[in-house]
Amino acid sequence: MKVDVEKKLVQINGEVLLDAKDGKAVPVILKNILVNAILLPKEKESGVDKVKKYELAKLIYTGGEVDLGAEDITLIKACVGEGYAPLIVGQVFEILK
């Protein structure tokens, strides 16, 4: 599945969701959410799993349209679901249908 990871996430009212960075309001970008979620440490995770997540995060961080397999999408959904609030999780799951 091809996913545009440069997509801006929105608030519930449809306005672009903003985050503070260096004292400025910047849009929340899908790739940053995905990379941060994937790289969150988990208890009892094998080195092999960590390397797989690292490689996936590098691929997503390159930006643009990224081709993700079913296994990648399942992993991303699990990571985002554990690490973020419903506003973010809902949008990520909609994008990664």
CNS distance restraints for C-alpha pairs under 8 A (distance, minus, plus):
assign (resid   1 and name CA) (resid  67 and name CA) 5.38 0.50 0.50
assign (resid   1 and name CA) (resid  68 and name CA) 5.19 0.50 0.50
assign (resid   1 and name CA) (resid  69 and name CA) 6.21 0.50 0.50
assign (resid   1 and name CA) (resid  70 and name CA) 7.80 0.50 0.50
assign (resid   2 and name CA) (resid  65 and name CA) 5.98 0.50 0.50
assign (resid   2 and name CA) (resid  66 and name CA) 5.38 0.50 0.50
assign (resid   2 and name CA) (resid  67 and name CA) 4.33 0.50 0.50
assign (resid   2 and name CA) (resid  68 and name CA) 6.21 0.50 0.50
assign (resid   3 and name CA) (resid  65 and name CA) 5.21 0.50 0.50
assign (resid   3 and name CA) (resid  66 and name CA) 5.22 0.50 0.50
assign (resid   3 and name CA) (resid  67 and name CA) 6.34 0.50 0.50
assign (resid   3 and name CA) (resid  68 and name CA) 7.20 0.50 0.50
assign (resid   3 and name CA) (resid  95 and name CA) 7.74 0.50 0.50
assign (resid   3 and name CA) (resid  96 and name CA) 7.56 0.50 0.50
assign (resid   4 and name CA) (resid  63 and name CA) 7.63 0.50 0.50
assign (resid   4 and name CA) (resid  64 and name CA) 5.56 0.50 0.50
assign (resid   4 and name CA) (resid  65 and name CA) 4.25 0.50 0.50
assign (resid   4 and name CA) (resid  66 and name CA) 6.36 0.50 0.50
assign (resid   5 and name CA) (resid  29 and name CA) 7.36 0.50 0.50
assign (resid   5 and name CA) (resid  30 and name CA) 5.24 0.50 0.50
assign (resid   5 and name CA) (resid  31 and name CA) 4.73 0.50 0.50
assign (resid   5 and name CA) (resid  60 and name CA) 6.95 0.50 0.50
assign (resid   5 and name CA) (resid  63 and name CA) 5.82 0.50 0.50
assign (resid   5 and name CA) (resid  64 and name CA) 5.86 0.50 0.50
assign (resid   5 and name CA) (resid  65 and name CA) 6.20 0.50 0.50
assign (resid   5 and name CA) (resid  66 and name CA) 6.88 0.50 0.50
assign (resid   6 and name CA) (resid  29 and name CA) 5.84 0.50 0.50
assign (resid   6 and name CA) (resid  30 and name CA) 5.95 0.50 0.50
assign (resid   6 and name CA) (resid  31 and name CA) 6.08 0.50 0.50
assign (resid   6 and name CA) (resid  63 and name CA) 6.23 0.50 0.50
assign (resid   6 and name CA) (resid  64 and name CA) 5.93 0.50 0.50
assign (resid   6 and name CA) (resid  65 and name CA) 7.86 0.50 0.50
assign (resid   7 and name CA) (resid  29 and name CA) 5.77 0.50 0.50
assign (resid   7 and name CA) (resid  30 and name CA) 5.53 0.50 0.50
assign (resid   7 and name CA) (resid  31 and name CA) 7.78 0.50 0.50
assign (resid   8 and name CA) (resid  16 and name CA) 6.66 0.50 0.50
assign (resid   8 and name CA) (resid  17 and name CA) 7.47 0.50 0.50
assign (resid   8 and name CA) (resid  27 and name CA) 6.35 0.50 0.50
assign (resid   8 and name CA) (resid  28 and name CA) 5.75 0.50 0.50
assign (resid   8 and name CA) (resid  29 and name CA) 4.62 0.50 0.50
assign (resid   8 and name CA) (resid  30 and name CA) 6.14 0.50 0.50
assign (resid   9 and name CA) (resid  16 and name CA) 6.06 0.50 0.50
assign (resid   9 and name CA) (resid  17 and name CA) 5.66 0.50 0.50
assign (resid   9 and name CA) (resid  27 and name CA) 7.48 0.50 0.50
assign (resid   9 and name CA) (resid  28 and name CA) 5.70 0.50 0.50
assign (resid   9 and name CA) (resid  29 and name CA) 6.07 0.50 0.50
assign (resid   9 and name CA) (resid  30 and name CA) 6.49 0.50 0.50
assign (resid   9 and name CA) (resid  88 and name CA) 7.66 0.50 0.50
assign (resid   9 and name CA) (resid  91 and name CA) 7.22 0.50 0.50
assign (resid  10 and name CA) (resid  14 and name CA) 5.31 0.50 0.50
assign (resid  10 and name CA) (resid  15 and name CA) 5.30 0.50 0.50
assign (resid  10 and name CA) (resid  16 and name CA) 4.23 0.50 0.50
assign (resid  10 and name CA) (resid  17 and name CA) 4.46 0.50 0.50
assign (resid  10 and name CA) (resid  28 and name CA) 7.93 0.50 0.50
assign (resid  11 and name CA) (resid  15 and name CA) 5.37 0.50 0.50
assign (resid  11 and name CA) (resid  16 and name CA) 6.04 0.50 0.50
assign (resid  11 and name CA) (resid  17 and name CA) 5.09 0.50 0.50
assign (resid  11 and name CA) (resid  87 and name CA) 7.38 0.50 0.50
assign (resid  12 and name CA) (resid  87 and name CA) 7.29 0.50 0.50
assign (resid  16 and name CA) (resid  27 and name CA) 6.40 0.50 0.50
assign (resid  16 and name CA) (resid  28 and name CA) 7.66 0.50 0.50
assign (resid  17 and name CA) (resid  27 and name CA) 5.75 0.50 0.50
assign (resid  17 and name CA) (resid  28 and name CA) 5.68 0.50 0.50
assign (resid  18 and name CA) (resid  25 and name CA) 5.73 0.50 0.50
assign (resid  18 and name CA) (resid  26 and name CA) 5.23 0.50 0.50
assign (resid  18 and name CA) (resid  27 and name CA) 4.45 0.50 0.50
assign (resid  18 and name CA) (resid  28 and name CA) 5.53 0.50 0.50
assign (resid  19 and name CA) (resid  25 and name CA) 5.43 0.50 0.50
assign (resid  19 and name CA) (resid  26 and name CA) 5.35 0.50 0.50
assign (resid  19 and name CA) (resid  27 and name CA) 6.19 0.50 0.50
assign (resid  19 and name CA) (resid  28 and name CA) 6.11 0.50 0.50
assign (resid  20 and name CA) (resid  24 and name CA) 5.38 0.50 0.50
assign (resid  20 and name CA) (resid  25 and name CA) 4.67 0.50 0.50
assign (resid  20 and name CA) (resid  26 and name CA) 6.17 0.50 0.50
assign (resid  21 and name CA) (resid  25 and name CA) 6.31 0.50 0.50
assign (resid  21 and name CA) (resid  26 and name CA) 6.55 0.50 0.50
assign (resid  28 and name CA) (resid  32 and name CA) 7.46 0.50 0.50
assign (resid  28 and name CA) (resid  33 and name CA) 7.72 0.50 0.50
assign (resid  29 and name CA) (resid  33 and name CA) 6.73 0.50 0.50
assign (resid  30 and name CA) (resid  34 and name CA) 6.20 0.50 0.50
assign (resid  30 and name CA) (resid  92 and name CA) 7.62 0.50 0.50
assign (resid  31 and name CA) (resid  35 and name CA) 6.00 0.50 0.50
assign (resid  31 and name CA) (resid  60 and name CA) 6.19 0.50 0.50
assign (resid  31 and name CA) (resid  61 and name CA) 6.17 0.50 0.50
assign (resid  31 and name CA) (resid  63 and name CA) 6.90 0.50 0.50
assign (resid  32 and name CA) (resid  36 and name CA) 5.98 0.50 0.50
assign (resid  32 and name CA) (resid  61 and name CA) 7.49 0.50 0.50
assign (resid  33 and name CA) (resid  37 and name CA) 6.07 0.50 0.50
assign (resid  33 and name CA) (resid  80 and name CA) 7.65 0.50 0.50
assign (resid  34 and name CA) (resid  38 and name CA) 6.07 0.50 0.50
assign (resid  34 and name CA) (resid  57 and name CA) 7.51 0.50 0.50
assign (resid  34 and name CA) (resid  60 and name CA) 7.62 0.50 0.50
assign (resid  34 and name CA) (resid  76 and name CA) 6.75 0.50 0.50
assign (resid  34 and name CA) (resid  80 and name CA) 6.84 0.50 0.50
assign (resid  35 and name CA) (resid  39 and name CA) 6.14 0.50 0.50
assign (resid  35 and name CA) (resid  57 and name CA) 5.01 0.50 0.50
assign (resid  35 and name CA) (resid  58 and name CA) 7.91 0.50 0.50
assign (resid  35 and name CA) (resid  60 and name CA) 6.87 0.50 0.50
assign (resid  35 and name CA) (resid  61 and name CA) 6.77 0.50 0.50
assign (resid  36 and name CA) (resid  40 and name CA) 6.29 0.50 0.50
assign (resid  37 and name CA) (resid  76 and name CA) 7.45 0.50 0.50
assign (resid  37 and name CA) (resid  79 and name CA) 5.27 0.50 0.50
assign (resid  37 and name CA) (resid  80 and name CA) 5.18 0.50 0.50
assign (resid  37 and name CA) (resid  83 and name CA) 6.07 0.50 0.50
assign (resid  37 and name CA) (resid  84 and name CA) 7.89 0.50 0.50
assign (resid  38 and name CA) (resid  53 and name CA) 6.06 0.50 0.50
assign (resid  38 and name CA) (resid  54 and name CA) 7.70 0.50 0.50
assign (resid  38 and name CA) (resid  56 and name CA) 7.98 0.50 0.50
assign (resid  38 and name CA) (resid  57 and name CA) 6.48 0.50 0.50
assign (resid  38 and name CA) (resid  75 and name CA) 7.97 0.50 0.50
assign (resid  38 and name CA) (resid  76 and name CA) 6.42 0.50 0.50
assign (resid  38 and name CA) (resid  79 and name CA) 5.66 0.50 0.50
assign (resid  38 and name CA) (resid  80 and name CA) 7.38 0.50 0.50
assign (resid  39 and name CA) (resid  53 and name CA) 6.79 0.50 0.50
assign (resid  39 and name CA) (resid  54 and name CA) 6.86 0.50 0.50
assign (resid  39 and name CA) (resid  57 and name CA) 7.19 0.50 0.50
assign (resid  40 and name CA) (resid  79 and name CA) 7.80 0.50 0.50
assign (resid  40 and name CA) (resid  83 and name CA) 7.81 0.50 0.50
assign (resid  45 and name CA) (resid  49 and name CA) 6.39 0.50 0.50
assign (resid  45 and name CA) (resid  50 and name CA) 6.83 0.50 0.50
assign (resid  46 and name CA) (resid  50 and name CA) 6.31 0.50 0.50
assign (resid  47 and name CA) (resid  51 and name CA) 6.20 0.50 0.50
assign (resid  48 and name CA) (resid  52 and name CA) 6.25 0.50 0.50
assign (resid  49 and name CA) (resid  53 and name CA) 6.21 0.50 0.50
assign (resid  50 and name CA) (resid  54 and name CA) 6.09 0.50 0.50
assign (resid  51 and name CA) (resid  55 and name CA) 6.16 0.50 0.50
assign (resid  52 and name CA) (resid  56 and name CA) 6.26 0.50 0.50
assign (resid  53 and name CA) (resid  57 and name CA) 6.08 0.50 0.50
assign (resid  54 and name CA) (resid  58 and name CA) 6.26 0.50 0.50
assign (resid  55 and name CA) (resid  59 and name CA) 6.29 0.50 0.50
assign (resid  56 and name CA) (resid  60 and name CA) 6.27 0.50 0.50
assign (resid  56 and name CA) (resid  72 and name CA) 7.53 0.50 0.50
assign (resid  57 and name CA) (resid  61 and name CA) 6.01 0.50 0.50
assign (resid  58 and name CA) (resid  62 and name CA) 6.52 0.50 0.50
assign (resid  59 and name CA) (resid  63 and name CA) 7.71 0.50 0.50
assign (resid  59 and name CA) (resid  66 and name CA) 7.39 0.50 0.50
assign (resid  60 and name CA) (resid  66 and name CA) 6.41 0.50 0.50
assign (resid  68 and name CA) (resid  72 and name CA) 5.85 0.50 0.50
assign (resid  68 and name CA) (resid  73 and name CA) 6.47 0.50 0.50
assign (resid  69 and name CA) (resid  73 and name CA) 6.30 0.50 0.50
assign (resid  70 and name CA) (resid  74 and name CA) 6.22 0.50 0.50
assign (resid  71 and name CA) (resid  75 and name CA) 6.26 0.50 0.50
assign (resid  72 and name CA) (resid  76 and name CA) 6.10 0.50 0.50
assign (resid  73 and name CA) (resid  77 and name CA) 6.06 0.50 0.50
assign (resid  73 and name CA) (resid  96 and name CA) 6.72 0.50 0.50
assign (resid  74 and name CA) (resid  78 and name CA) 6.27 0.50 0.50
assign (resid  75 and name CA) (resid  79 and name CA) 6.25 0.50 0.50
assign (resid  76 and name CA) (resid  80 and name CA) 6.02 0.50 0.50
assign (resid  77 and name CA) (resid  81 and name CA) 5.78 0.50 0.50
assign (resid  77 and name CA) (resid  89 and name CA) 7.94 0.50 0.50
assign (resid  77 and name CA) (resid  92 and name CA) 7.51 0.50 0.50
assign (resid  77 and name CA) (resid  93 and name CA) 6.64 0.50 0.50
assign (resid  78 and name CA) (resid  82 and name CA) 6.31 0.50 0.50
assign (resid  79 and name CA) (resid  83 and name CA) 6.25 0.50 0.50
assign (resid  80 and name CA) (resid  84 and name CA) 5.76 0.50 0.50
assign (resid  80 and name CA) (resid  89 and name CA) 6.16 0.50 0.50
assign (resid  80 and name CA) (resid  92 and name CA) 7.76 0.50 0.50
assign (resid  81 and name CA) (resid  85 and name CA) 7.85 0.50 0.50
assign (resid  81 and name CA) (resid  89 and name CA) 5.72 0.50 0.50
assign (resid  84 and name CA) (resid  88 and name CA) 6.19 0.50 0.50
assign (resid  84 and name CA) (resid  89 and name CA) 6.17 0.50 0.50
assign (resid  85 and name CA) (resid  89 and name CA) 6.16 0.50 0.50
assign (resid  86 and name CA) (resid  90 and name CA) 5.66 0.50 0.50
assign (resid  87 and name CA) (resid  91 and name CA) 6.56 0.50 0.50
assign (resid  88 and name CA) (resid  92 and name CA) 6.19 0.50 0.50
assign (resid  89 and name CA) (resid  93 and name CA) 6.05 0.50 0.50
assign (resid  90 and name CA) (resid  94 and name CA) 6.19 0.50 0.50
assign (resid  91 and name CA) (resid  95 and name CA) 6.18 0.50 0.50
assign (resid  92 and name CA) (resid  96 and name CA) 6.10 0.50 0.50
assign (resid  93 and name CA) (resid  97 and name CA) 6.14 0.50 0.50
